[in-house]
Amino acid sequence: QVQLVESGGGLVQAGGSLRLSCAASGRTFSSYAMGWFRQAPGKEREFVAGISWSGGFTNYADSVKGRFTISRDNAKNTVYLQMNSLKPEDTAVYYCAAAQVLSGTHVPQRSYAFKYWGQGTQATVSS
């Protein structure tokens, strides 16, 4: 069982930055691939970024490549999402999720691959 708690959301102007954090409970955090998803009003939840067990492999949605960076600190049971050059279209509730995977290089992107989810944190970008 893994419990996830996101933090770091808020209101920022376009071009600004936010750093989201996701704190995980459980002693097996390092065996899970982690991902960030987001859901804007009236839209479906979408994949944003993912990271492998060790942090050596990452994957990003095309819409955030070059602007967002996912990282993890297994000693702190925490995964981060650094969001730079934010745009109004980045406004959404951001969710952290954990996936049990068999390969240390695998970074899932489909939401059904993620077993555990946090409650979400709101990020709002004003124009």
C-alpha positions as CSV (number, residue, x, y, z in Angstrom):
1,Q,0.0,0.0,0.0
2,V,1.3,3.4,-1.0
3,Q,-0.3,6.7,0.1
4,L,0.5,9.8,-1.9
5,V,0.2,13.5,-0.8
6,E,0.8,16.3,-3.3
7,S,1.8,19.9,-2.4
8,G,3.2,23.0,-4.0
9,G,0.3,24.1,-6.2
10,G,-0.8,27.7,-6.3
11,L,-1.4,30.7,-8.4
12,V,1.3,32.1,-10.7
13,Q,1.6,34.4,-13.7
14,A,2.3,33.2,-17.1
15,G,6.1,32.6,-17.5
16,G,6.5,31.8,-13.9
17,S,7.4,28.6,-12.1
18,L,6.0,26.2,-9.6
19,R,7.5,23.1,-7.9
20,L,5.2,20.3,-7.1
21,S,6.1,17.7,-4.5
22,C,4.6,14.3,-3.8
23,A,5.3,12.6,-0.5
24,A,4.8,8.8,-0.4
25,S,4.3,6.6,2.5
26,G,5.6,3.0,2.6
27,R,9.0,1.4,2.6
28,T,8.8,0.2,-1.1
29,F,8.6,3.6,-2.7
30,S,11.8,3.0,-4.6
31,S,10.2,0.0,-6.4
32,Y,7.5,2.1,-8.0
33,A,7.7,4.1,-11.2
34,M,6.1,7.4,-10.6
35,G,4.1,9.8,-12.7
36,W,2.4,13.1,-12.8
37,F,-1.0,13.6,-14.5
38,R,-3.2,16.6,-14.8
39,Q,-6.9,17.4,-15.4
40,A,-8.2,20.7,-16.5
41,P,-11.9,21.7,-16.2
42,G,-14.0,19.9,-18.8
43,K,-11.1,17.8,-20.0
44,E,-9.8,14.3,-19.5
45,R,-6.9,13.5,-17.2
46,E,-3.7,13.5,-19.2
47,F,-0.2,12.2,-18.7
48,V,2.4,14.9,-17.9
49,A,5.6,13.2,-16.9
50,G,6.9,9.9,-15.6
51,I,10.1,8.5,-13.9
52,S,11.5,5.1,-13.4
53,W,12.5,3.4,-10.1
54,S,15.9,4.8,-9.9
55,G,15.2,8.1,-11.6
56,G,17.4,7.2,-14.6
57,F,14.6,7.2,-17.1
58,T,12.0,9.8,-17.7
59,N,9.2,10.5,-20.1
60,Y,7.2,13.7,-20.9
61,A,4.2,14.8,-22.7
62,D,5.0,16.8,-25.8
63,S,3.2,19.8,-24.4
64,V,5.6,20.1,-21.5
65,K,8.9,18.9,-22.9
66,G,11.7,21.5,-22.3
67,R,9.6,23.3,-19.6
68,F,8.9,20.6,-16.9
69,T,11.3,18.3,-15.1
70,I,10.4,15.3,-13.1
71,S,12.8,14.0,-10.4
72,R,12.7,11.8,-7.3
73,D,14.5,11.4,-4.1
74,N,14.1,7.8,-2.9
75,A,15.7,8.5,0.4
76,K,13.0,11.1,1.1
77,N,10.2,9.1,-0.6
78,T,9.4,12.1,-2.7
79,V,8.9,12.8,-6.3
80,Y,9.0,16.4,-7.7
81,L,7.7,18.2,-10.8
82,Q,9.5,21.4,-11.6
83,M,7.3,23.5,-13.9
84,N,8.9,26.5,-15.7
85,S,7.7,28.9,-18.3
86,L,4.2,28.2,-17.3
87,K,1.3,28.9,-19.6
88,P,-2.4,29.5,-18.9
89,E,-3.1,26.1,-20.6
90,D,-1.1,24.4,-17.8
91,T,-3.9,25.3,-15.4
92,A,-5.2,22.1,-13.9
93,V,-5.3,19.8,-10.9
94,Y,-2.1,17.9,-10.8
95,Y,-2.0,14.3,-9.6
96,C,0.8,12.1,-8.5
97,A,0.6,8.4,-9.1
98,A,2.6,5.2,-8.4
99,A,2.9,2.2,-10.8
100,Q,4.2,-1.3,-10.0
101,V,6.5,-2.2,-12.9
102,L,8.6,-5.2,-13.6
103,S,11.4,-3.3,-15.4
104,G,13.7,-0.7,-14.0
105,T,13.6,1.1,-17.3
106,H,9.8,1.1,-17.8
107,V,8.0,4.4,-17.4
108,P,4.2,4.0,-17.9
109,Q,2.1,6.7,-19.5
110,R,-1.4,5.2,-19.4
111,S,-3.4,6.0,-16.3
112,Y,-4.6,2.4,-15.9
113,A,-1.0,1.3,-15.3
114,F,-0.9,3.4,-12.1
115,K,-2.3,1.7,-9.0
116,Y,-2.0,4.5,-6.4
117,W,-3.1,8.1,-6.7
118,G,-2.9,11.2,-4.6
119,Q,-5.7,13.7,-4.1
120,G,-4.3,16.3,-6.4
121,T,-3.0,19.9,-6.1
122,Q,-4.4,22.9,-8.0
123,A,-2.0,24.9,-10.2
124,T,-3.4,28.0,-11.8
125,V,-1.6,30.1,-14.3
126,S,-2.9,33.6,-15.0
127,S,-2.4,35.4,-18.3
